Amino acid sequence: MEEKILQEILETVNSTLETVNFIKDNAVTKDEFNEFKDGVDKRFNGIDERFDRIEQRLDNIESELRSINAELADIKSRLDRLEKQVQEDSNAYVNDILELRQRVQILEQQVKQLQPA
C-alpha cells in the first residue's frame, strides 16, 4: 500500500514538474514582456498620430463644406432676387408692349380716318 501511495505521489510530482517545465519554457520574461509592450505602444502611438492627422483633415473638409454651403446659400438668395427682378421686369415689358399695341391700333384708326376714301 505504501508503494502505491509513493507511486501516486511520484506521478503527481512528475506531472507538476512537467507543468512547471512547460510554463518555464513557454512563459515570457518581464524583459520580453516589456519589449513587446514597448513595441505595441509605439505602434499605437503611430496609429494615434495617423488618426490625429485624419481628424484634422476631416475638420478641414467640414470647414470647407460649411464655407461652400454658406456660399451656396448666398448664391441661392441672389438667384431668387434675380428671378424676382426678371419676373417683375418681364411683367413690366409685357404691360408696355400691350399698351404700345393699343396706342398703335388707336393711331392706325386715326390715320385711316384722316386718309381720303
Residue pairs with C-beta under 8 A, 6 or more apart in sequence:
28 36
